[in-house]
Amino acid sequence: MPAHTEKHRFSMMDVVLPALAAWLVFQGVMGFEPLSLLFGLGGIVYLLFTRPVRYELYQDALIIRYLAPRQKAIYLEDVEDVHVVRLPVAGPALLILRKAGSRLIIRPQDPEGFMARLKMAL
């Protein structure tokens, strides 16, 4: 059972990218253009596997759940620090710095509150 769960925050890109993929599929079907159809279907598959739905904070890990049956686990022992950053298009987000040097940006609905809970878990 997660200690805290939060949904992914909506941004305009959550509308624009699926609409573009759907438009490419429509153009490919109506115009019999296999390349547009292929790019549209590829875009839809890409969005299914990369669009987060919610973030679950457990005692030892942060789990990111995606649209497709995919999830990503970030173990808290690997997290070095967490910061709130402002993205130009998407607004405030959390930048998670890991000890291995890699970074991850997530967009929970309440970035400041989620950061406080995450820092308490660290």
C-alpha positions in Angstrom: 0.0 0.0 0.0 1.6 3.3 -1.0 2.2 6.0 1.6 1.2 8.7 -0.9 -0.3 8.7 -4.4 -0.6 11.6 -6.7 -1.9 12.0 -10.3 0.2 13.4 -13.1 -0.5 17.1 -13.7 -2.2 18.0 -17.0 -0.5 20.3 -19.5 -1.3 21.3 -23.1 1.2 18.8 -24.4 -1.1 16.1 -23.1 -3.6 17.2 -25.7 -1.4 18.3 -28.6 0.7 15.1 -28.9 -2.2 12.6 -28.9 -4.2 14.9 -31.3 -1.2 15.0 -33.7 -0.8 11.2 -33.6 -4.6 10.7 -34.2 -4.5 13.2 -37.1 -1.6 11.3 -38.7 -3.6 8.0 -38.4 -6.6 9.7 -39.9 -4.6 11.1 -42.8 -3.0 7.7 -43.4 -6.3 5.9 -43.5 -8.3 8.5 -45.5 -5.5 9.3 -47.9 -4.1 5.7 -48.2 -0.7 7.0 -47.1 1.1 4.2 -45.3 3.9 6.5 -44.0 1.5 8.8 -42.2 -0.4 5.8 -40.8 2.9 4.3 -39.6 4.0 7.5 -37.9 0.6 8.0 -36.3 0.5 4.5 -34.9 4.1 4.7 -33.8 3.3 8.0 -32.0 0.3 6.4 -30.3 2.4 3.4 -29.1 5.1 5.8 -27.9 2.6 7.9 -25.9 1.1 4.8 -24.3 4.5 3.7 -23.0 5.8 7.2 -22.0 2.8 9.1 -20.6 2.7 8.9 -16.8 -0.7 8.5 -15.1 0.2 8.6 -11.4 3.1 8.6 -8.9 3.1 6.3 -5.9 5.4 6.9 -3.0 6.3 3.8 -0.9 8.7 3.5 2.1 11.5 2.4 -0.2 10.6 3.5 -3.7 8.8 5.9 -6.0 6.7 4.1 -8.6 5.7 5.8 -11.8 2.7 4.2 -13.5 2.2 4.8 -17.2 -0.9 4.4 -19.5 0.3 1.1 -20.9 1.0 -1.8 -18.5 4.4 -0.3 -17.6 5.8 1.1 -14.4 9.2 2.5 -13.4 10.6 2.1 -9.9 13.1 4.6 -8.5 14.5 3.3 -5.2 14.9 6.0 -2.6 18.3 4.8 -1.7 19.4 5.8 -5.2 18.0 9.4 -4.9 20.5 12.1 -4.0 18.3 15.2 -4.0 14.9 16.6 -5.2 14.2 20.2 -6.5 11.2 22.0 -7.8 11.9 23.5 -11.3 9.8 25.5 -13.7 9.5 24.1 -17.2 8.6 26.6 -19.9 5.6 24.7 -21.4 4.5 22.5 -18.5 5.0 24.7 -15.4 6.4 23.5 -12.1 7.9 20.0 -11.9 10.1 17.9 -9.7 13.7 17.3 -10.7 15.0 14.1 -9.1 18.8 13.7 -9.0 20.0 10.2 -8.6 23.4 9.1 -7.2 24.3 7.4 -10.5 24.2 10.8 -12.2 20.9 10.4 -14.1 18.0 12.8 -13.7 14.3 12.4 -13.9 11.6 15.0 -14.2 8.1 14.3 -12.9 5.0 16.5 -12.9 2.7 15.7 -9.9 -0.3 17.9 -9.3 1.2 19.4 -6.1 5.0 19.5 -6.8 5.9 21.3 -3.5 3.8 18.9 -1.4 5.1 15.8 -3.2 8.7 17.1 -2.8 8.1 17.5 1.0 6.8 14.0 1.3 9.6 12.6 -0.8 12.3 14.4 1.3 10.7 13.0 4.4 10.9 9.5 3.0 14.6 10.1 2.1 
